[in-house]
Amino acid sequence: MNAQTLIPSQHLKAADFAQPRLLTISKVGMVEVGDDKKPALFFVETDQDVVLNKTNITTISEIYGDETDNWAGKKIVAFKARTEFQGKACDCIRVRAPKTATNMPTNTPPPPPPADLGIREEDLPF
């Protein structure tokens, strides 16, 4: 058992993401972290939030636009990753778009026609 999972918190931590999780954003709000107020994502699936950093804000803005009010109801995948903080490697939470048909490019060319097998129409028995 990971010791970090034994410490209750209102915020999700990297240790909470042994596997990537699909989450639905309920809202973006401000939370107190120590003496500071920071932006955070709140979710439909859990009472815990994720404190947002510049990297995750930028990623979600690229997916859903800059207006955070429009993020409500949208889905993201949150997962554990590694980053460098104050010269040391540490775990962090990162987000990405879900892999859905709506995220696939629409200008994908159609598949090529089947190869010519040398069969003539007049040779077909029907």
N, C-alpha and C positions, 0 to 999 in steps of 0.2 A: 504494500500500500504506500502511495506517495504521501509523505508528511504534509505537503502543501494542501492536499485535499482535506485534511483534518481541521484546517483553520477556516472558520466561517467568515464570509465576506459578502457585502452587498454587490461587489464587483466580481465578474468572471475573471479568472486568471488563466495563464497559459496551461497550467497543470490541469485545468478543467477540460482540456481538449485533447484527450488521448486519441480521439478520432475527430475528423472534421465534422462540423454540425451545421445543418441547414437551419437558419433562423429567420423569422419574420420580424422586421422592424416595426415596433408599435409607435415609437416617437424618438426624437432627439431632444435631450434636455441637458441641464447643467447639474453637476453633482459636486459635493465638497470632497476634496482629496487633500487631507491635511489642512493647511491654511489657504489653499487655493480652490477656485471653482474651475472645473474642467467640463468640456462637452462629453456626453456619453450617449450610447445607443441603448434603448430599452427594447425588450422583445416580448412577443406574444407567448413564447414557449417557456419562459423562465422569469422569476422575479429579480434575478441579478442583471446588472447592466455591464456594458463594456466601455471603459473610459477610452475616449478616442484620442489618437495621436495624429500627427500631420500625415503620416503615411496612409493610415486607414481612412482619414477624411478625404484625402486625394483620390484613393482608390474608389470609394463609394461615389464621389462626385463624378468621376469618369464614367461610372456605370449608370447612375441615376440623375445626374445633373447637380448643380451647385445649391439649389434650394432645398434645404433640409426638411422643410414641411412636406415636400413631395416624396420623401423617403418612406413615410409611414405606409405599411402594407407591402413593401418591397422585401424580397428575400435576398439574403447573402449567405455565403458559406464562411464560417469562422474556423480557423485552424491554428495549431501551434506551429511556430517557426522559430528560427534563431536570428538574433541581431546582435550588433555590438553596442554596448552602452557604457560610457565612461571607460573605454578601452578594454572592456571584458565582454566575452560572448555570453549571452543569456537568452532564455526563452522569452517569446513574446506572442501576442495574438495578431494574426493577419487575417484579412478578409479578401474574398474574391466573388465574382458573379457566379451564380449557380450555372451548371451546364444544362441548358434547356434549349429547346428548339427556337425560342424567341431570341436567344443569344447567338444563334448561328448566322453567318453571313448570308444575305439573300441573293447575292450576285454569283452564287456558285454555279458553274456551267453544268449542263446536264451530262449524264454519263455518256460515253461514246456508244455508238450503235454496236450490236453484236458483230463479231467477225463473220465475213462471208465464208460459209462452209461449202460452197460449190454446189448447192442444191438449187435446181431450177424449179420454177412453179409447175411446169408441165410434168415433172417427175413425181409430184406429190399425188398420192392415191386418193385424195379427197378434194 
